[in-house]
Amino acid sequence: MTSPRRTKPSRDASAPTIAEIAERIAARRVDLQLTQQSLAELAGVSRSSVQAVEYGTGSVKLGLVVAIADVLGLNLDISPQ
């Protein structure tokens, strides 16, 4: 018996990529004239975590992104397809 093949999920072209989310977070921080350190303090995370989110590197927990987005006044929207 063969196992079912996994198919690559289709990507919604309107959904932003990790790089685009990172870019928007960094731009919003700069618009608000916040340093990475001050944003980190306001969000209750480390500066290196803010840097990782802004560069889109490493594995970042969703809760961390939510905390940063909240401080920046950004919404993360998860809608049904």
Residue pairs with C-beta under 8 A, 6 or more apart in sequence:
12 81
16 24
18 56
19 56
21 56
21 65
22 53
22 54
22 55
22 56
24 74
25 53
25 54
25 65
25 68
25 69
25 72
25 74
26 54
28 72
28 73
28 74
29 36
29 39
29 50
29 54
29 72
32 72
34 42
36 47
36 50
36 51
36 54
37 47
39 50
39 68
39 71
39 72
40 46
40 47
40 49
40 50
42 71
43 50
43 64
43 67
43 68
43 70
43 71
44 67
45 64
45 67
45 68
49 60
49 64
49 68
50 68
52 58
52 60
53 60
53 64
53 65
53 68
65 76
66 76
69 75
69 76
